[in-house]
Amino acid sequence: MQSNKIAANSATETLITMKPGILLVGNFLAGKGGSKQPCEEIALRLAARGWNVATTSGVRNRFGRMLDMLRTAWVRRRHYQIAVIDVFSGLSFAWTLCTAILVKALGKKMALVLHGGGLPGFASRHPRLVRHLLSKADRVLAPSEYLRAGLLPYRSGIGILPNGIELSHCTMRPQTHPAPRLVWLRTFCSIYNPGMAVEVAAALRGNFPGIQLTMVGPDKDGSLKGVRELAERRGLSACVHFPGGVPKEEVPRMLASGDIFINTTTVDNAPVSVIEAMACGLPIVSTNVGGIPFLLKDGEDALLVPSGDVAAMAAAVRRLLTEPETAGRLSRNGRAKAERFDWKVVLPQWESLFAGLSPAGGDAQADR
């Protein structure tokens, strides 16, 4: 056992010295109005550590983005040895499959990284297609146990590699007596059910007339307009604030504008926004959907309610506002859990992955 550990550490040290080229394939759209994806953060951090990193793609048009991914995988073929490709459901699955086929034909090592709360459902509808893709990879990784469990029927040996956060940017504010200041942070999209947040605020206004709700995020499908109109109809125009999308480095500041974080989604995996809120000490109230019960434990580090149940979410928020012990427990335990996602913990796991895929590292890390 000790000799295996020494060999694995030696392989990692050799790899860091050699720095094989890495190609990251995903949506790099933060500079063009999109939300910053984990692949973008990983690329920046690997480059800062001296890795030779190529990325694709930042093309907004979906078809153009797929062509750019294929072009980059081919044109840069002599500059990378390992490709890491994000896997999403829906139409995005097509560019993943096409790029994976090309990378495999080029003889490159390849890791597939699963994303999106809808992926297990997509796999159940298209099992042969998903098995075909996953069989091509040297490694398949998931950021959550939810995705790992959901995709295991289609590929064995799926590993866990969580999304990271910059813990040092998240100032812990213990919430033992939270004020009625709610914060919601997500892309305005129908699957995240943003209107539910407004309805929760409306349900609480009678008991807490000073309630405030800050809803942070860019508009994706036109949902923002509908949410604004809903706030007006509920007489909450002065209580609900829409600062829009913010750069990643501004997220902790926006989280500090609230004392309780609410997550209203109908589909989810392991949202970074929830982890960042926990890191800041905000008690979490979330719908109990997708990967949420894999990430959060009801009554221990969050309060979970059924999807779309406004009354249940309002009652959970009311409980936090009237039970200091509950709010304090969730605040402390949430921060403790968030510490597992610090980049200081997560980034070395990425480097260990490359050690296992590199010719220098062989298969020393294959089962880690």
C-alpha positions in Angstrom: 0.0 0.0 0.0 2.8 2.4 1.0 4.8 1.6 -2.2 1.7 2.3 -4.3 1.2 5.6 -2.6 4.9 6.5 -3.2 4.6 5.6 -6.9 1.4 7.7 -7.2 3.1 10.7 -5.6 6.1 10.3 -7.8 3.9 10.1 -10.9 2.2 13.4 -9.9 5.5 15.1 -9.3 6.8 13.9 -12.7 3.7 15.2 -14.4 3.9 18.6 -12.8 7.4 18.9 -14.1 6.5 17.8 -17.6 3.2 19.7 -17.9 1.4 17.9 -20.7 -0.9 20.0 -22.8 -4.6 20.1 -21.8 -7.6 20.9 -24.0 -10.7 21.9 -22.1 -13.9 21.7 -24.2 -17.0 23.4 -22.9 -19.0 26.7 -22.9 -16.6 29.6 -22.4 -19.2 32.3 -22.6 -18.7 34.4 -19.5 -17.1 37.2 -21.5 -20.1 37.3 -23.8 -22.9 37.7 -21.3 -23.2 34.1 -20.2 -22.7 32.6 -16.7 -19.2 31.6 -15.8 -18.9 27.8 -16.1 -16.6 25.6 -14.0 -14.5 24.8 -17.0 -13.6 28.5 -17.3 -12.5 28.7 -13.7 -10.5 25.5 -14.0 -8.7 26.8 -17.1 -7.6 30.0 -15.4 -6.4 28.1 -12.3 -4.5 25.5 -14.3 -2.8 28.2 -16.4 -1.8 30.0 -13.2 -0.2 26.8 -12.1 1.9 26.6 -15.2 -0.1 24.2 -17.3 -0.3 24.5 -21.1 -4.1 24.9 -21.5 -6.1 25.4 -24.6 -9.9 26.1 -24.4 -12.9 25.9 -26.7 -15.4 27.4 -27.3 -16.4 31.0 -26.8 -18.6 31.2 -29.9 -22.2 32.2 -28.9 -24.0 30.5 -31.8 -24.5 26.8 -30.8 -23.8 25.4 -34.2 -20.8 27.7 -34.6 -19.6 26.7 -31.2 -19.6 23.0 -32.2 -17.7 23.7 -35.3 -15.2 25.7 -33.3 -14.7 22.9 -30.9 -14.0 20.4 -33.7 -11.7 22.9 -35.4 -9.7 23.5 -32.2 -9.4 19.9 -31.4 -7.9 19.3 -34.8 -5.8 22.4 -35.2 -4.3 22.1 -31.7 -3.8 18.3 -31.9 0.0 18.6 -31.6 -0.3 20.8 -28.5 -2.4 18.7 -26.2 -2.2 15.2 -24.9 -5.3 15.2 -22.7 -8.8 16.4 -23.5 -11.4 17.2 -20.9 -14.9 17.5 -22.4 -18.0 18.7 -20.6 -21.2 16.6 -21.1 -24.6 18.2 -21.0 -28.0 16.9 -22.0 -30.2 18.1 -24.9 -28.8 19.5 -28.1 -25.5 20.2 -26.3 -24.9 16.4 -26.2 -24.3 16.5 -30.0 -21.2 18.7 -29.8 -19.9 16.5 -26.9 -20.3 13.3 -29.0 -18.8 14.8 -32.2 -15.8 16.2 -30.3 -15.2 13.0 -28.4 -15.2 11.0 -31.6 -12.6 13.3 -33.1 -10.4 13.3 -30.0 -10.6 9.5 -29.8 -9.6 9.2 -33.4 -6.6 11.4 -32.7 -5.4 9.0 -30.1 -5.7 11.5 -27.2 -6.4 10.6 -23.6 -9.9 11.8 -22.7 -11.9 12.6 -19.6 -15.7 13.4 -19.8 -17.2 15.6 -17.0 -20.9 15.2 -16.4 -23.0 18.3 -15.9 -26.6 19.4 -15.5 -29.5 18.1 -13.4 -31.3 16.9 -16.6 -28.6 14.5 -17.6 -29.9 11.4 -15.8 -33.3 11.9 -17.5 -31.7 12.4 -20.9 -29.7 9.2 -20.4 -32.8 7.2 -19.6 -34.4 8.4 -22.9 -31.3 7.8 -25.0 -29.4 5.0 -23.2 -27.5 3.6 -26.3 -26.3 7.1 -27.3 -25.1 7.8 -23.8 -23.4 4.4 -23.4 -21.7 5.0 -26.8 -20.2 8.3 -25.6 -19.2 7.2 -22.2 -17.4 4.1 -23.5 -15.0 6.3 -25.4 -13.6 8.0 -22.4 -10.6 7.0 -20.3 -12.2 8.6 -17.3 -15.7 9.8 -16.6 -16.2 12.2 -13.7 -19.2 13.8 -12.0 -19.3 16.9 -9.7 -21.9 15.2 -7.5 -23.0 11.9 -6.2 -26.4 12.6 -7.9 -24.9 12.5 -11.4 -22.6 9.7 -10.6 -25.5 7.5 -9.4 -27.7 8.5 -12.3 -25.1 7.6 -14.9 -23.6 4.5 -13.4 -26.1 2.2 -15.3 -24.4 3.4 -18.5 -20.7 3.4 -17.4 -19.0 1.8 -14.4 -16.2 3.4 -12.5 -17.5 7.0 -12.6 -15.5 9.2 -10.2 -16.4 12.3 -8.2 -14.6 15.6 -8.8 -16.6 18.5 -7.2 -16.9 22.0 -8.5 -14.6 24.4 -6.6 -15.2 27.7 -4.9 -12.7 30.4 -3.7 -13.4 30.0 0.0 -11.1 32.9 0.9 -13.5 35.3 -0.9 -16.5 34.1 1.1 -16.6 35.9 4.5 -18.4 33.8 7.0 -21.3 35.7 8.7 -22.9 33.5 11.4 -26.6 33.9 11.1 -28.1 33.2 14.5 -30.7 36.0 14.2 -31.3 36.5 10.5 -33.2 39.5 9.3 -36.0 39.0 6.6 -33.5 39.7 3.8 -33.7 36.9 1.2 -31.3 36.4 -1.7 -31.8 34.4 -4.8 -28.9 33.9 -7.2 -29.3 32.0 -10.5 -29.8 32.5 -14.2 -33.4 33.7 -14.9 -34.7 30.6 -16.6 -38.0 28.7 -16.3 -36.4 25.5 -15.0 -35.1 27.6 -11.9 -38.7 28.8 -11.2 -37.7 32.4 -10.2 -41.3 33.4 -9.8 -41.5 31.2 -6.8 -39.1 33.5 -4.9 -41.4 36.4 -5.4 -44.4 34.4 -4.2 -42.5 33.4 -1.1 -41.8 37.0 -0.3 -45.4 37.8 -0.9 -46.5 35.0 1.5 -44.1 36.3 4.2 -44.9 40.0 3.9 -47.9 39.9 6.3 -45.6 38.7 9.2 -42.5 40.5 8.1 -43.5 43.8 6.4 -39.9 44.8 6.0 -39.0 41.8 3.9 -36.5 42.3 1.1 -35.7 40.0 -1.8 -32.6 40.4 -4.0 -32.7 38.4 -7.2 -29.2 38.2 -8.8 -28.6 36.8 -12.3 -28.7 37.3 -16.1 -31.8 36.6 -18.1 -31.7 33.5 -20.3 -35.1 32.8 -21.7 -37.2 36.0 -21.0 -38.2 34.9 -17.5 -36.9 38.1 -16.0 -39.6 40.2 -17.5 -42.3 37.9 -16.1 -40.8 38.0 -12.7 -40.6 41.8 -12.7 -44.3 41.9 -13.7 -45.2 39.4 -11.0 -43.5 41.5 -8.3 -45.5 44.5 -9.5 -48.8 42.6 -9.4 -48.0 41.4 -5.8 -47.2 45.0 -4.8 -43.6 44.1 -4.1 -41.9 46.5 -6.5 -40.1 48.3 -3.6 -39.2 45.0 -1.9 -37.7 43.0 -4.8 -34.4 44.1 -6.3 -32.9 43.0 -9.6 -29.2 44.0 -9.8 -28.7 41.7 -12.9 -25.9 39.4 -13.6 -22.6 40.1 -11.7 -19.0 39.0 -12.3 -17.9 35.9 -10.4 -15.8 37.9 -8.0 -18.8 40.0 -7.0 -20.9 37.0 -5.9 -19.9 37.1 -2.3 -20.8 40.8 -2.1 -24.2 40.1 -3.5 -24.7 37.2 -1.1 -23.9 39.6 1.7 -27.0 41.6 0.8 -29.1 38.8 2.3 -29.4 36.8 5.5 -31.2 33.7 4.0 -30.6 32.1 0.7 -33.5 30.6 -1.2 -33.2 28.1 -4.1 -36.4 27.6 -6.0 -35.2 25.3 -8.9 -37.2 22.5 -10.4 -34.1 20.8 -11.9 -30.7 20.9 -10.3 -27.3 19.1 -9.7 -24.8 20.6 -7.3 -25.2 24.4 -7.8 -22.1 26.5 -7.0 -24.3 29.4 -5.9 -25.7 27.3 -3.1 -22.2 26.2 -2.0 -21.0 29.8 -2.1 -24.0 30.9 0.0 -23.2 28.2 2.6 -19.5 29.4 2.6 -20.8 32.9 3.5 -22.8 31.5 6.4 -26.3 32.0 4.9 -28.9 29.4 6.0 -30.3 27.6 2.9 -33.9 26.9 2.0 -34.1 24.9 -1.2 -36.5 22.8 -3.2 -35.7 19.1 -2.8 -35.0 18.2 -6.4 -32.4 16.4 -8.5 -29.0 16.5 -6.8 -30.0 18.8 -3.9 -30.7 16.0 -1.4 -27.3 14.6 -2.4 -25.7 17.9 -1.6 -27.7 19.1 1.4 -29.2 17.3 4.4 -32.6 18.5 5.6 -32.4 20.0 9.1 -28.6 19.7 9.3 -27.2 22.2 6.8 -30.4 23.3 5.0 -34.2 23.2 5.0 -35.6 21.3 2.0 -39.2 21.7 0.7 -41.1 20.1 -2.2 -40.7 21.6 -5.7 -43.1 24.5 -6.4 -44.5 24.5 -2.8 -44.6 28.2 -2.0 -46.3 27.7 1.4 -43.7 25.1 2.5 -40.8 27.4 1.5 -42.4 30.4 3.2 -42.8 28.3 6.4 -39.2 27.2 6.3 -38.0 30.8 6.0 -40.4 31.8 8.8 -38.8 29.1 10.9 -35.3 30.5 10.4 -36.5 34.0 11.3 -38.1 32.8 14.5 -35.8 29.9 15.6 -32.3 31.3 16.3 -30.9 27.9 17.2 -32.0 26.4 13.8 -30.6 29.3 11.8 -27.3 29.2 13.7 -27.0 25.4 13.2 -27.6 25.6 9.5 -25.2 28.5 9.2 -22.3 26.7 11.0 -22.9 23.4 9.3 -23.2 24.9 5.9 -19.9 26.7 6.2 -18.2 23.4 7.3 -19.5 21.6 4.3 -18.6 24.4 1.9 -14.9 24.1 3.0 -14.7 20.7 1.3 -15.2 22.6 -2.1 -12.3 25.1 -1.6 -10.1 25.3 -4.7 -7.2 24.4 -2.4 -8.8 21.0 -2.0 -10.3 20.6 -5.5 -7.5 21.8 -7.8 -5.0 19.1 -6.7 -7.6 16.5 -7.6 -7.6 17.8 -11.2 -3.8 17.6 -11.2 -4.1 14.0 -9.9 -6.5 13.2 -12.7 -3.9 14.4 -15.3 -1.3 12.3 -13.5 -3.4 9.3 -14.1 -4.0 10.1 -17.8 -0.5 11.2 -18.6 2.0 8.7 -20.1 4.3 9.8 -17.3 1.7 8.9 -14.7 0.5 5.7 -16.4 -2.5 4.2 -14.6 -1.2 5.0 -11.1 -4.1 7.3 -10.4 -6.7 5.4 -12.4 -8.8 4.1 -9.4 -8.4 7.2 -7.2 
